[in-house]
Amino acid sequence: MGMFLAVFGIMLVVVLAMSVGFIAQRKTISGSCGGISALGMDKACDCKDPCDERKAKMAAEEKAAAKRAAKEKLWQDNRIDS
């Protein structure tokens, strides 16, 4: 148990030191190549006419959002005000 605590303490100190160094540099987190924004794209799928797979994914996201909105409305309607 003592060995575990010692290793945990050392790792905690290392992570804290890395985070302090990162904060002190005031840099934003980014990928090694600059990410998608370096290519001039706003998002991963930047085409005018998305493929069928992307359309299905977008439809599923819209359906999930509508379901969440319906649950939220039901919750708001059934909420007990004090």
HELIX and SHEET records of a PDB file:
HELIX    1   1 GLY A    2  GLN A   25  1                                  24    
HELIX    2   2 ILE A   36  LEU A   39  5                                   4    
HELIX    3   3 ASP A   52  ASN A   78  1                                  27    
END                                                                             
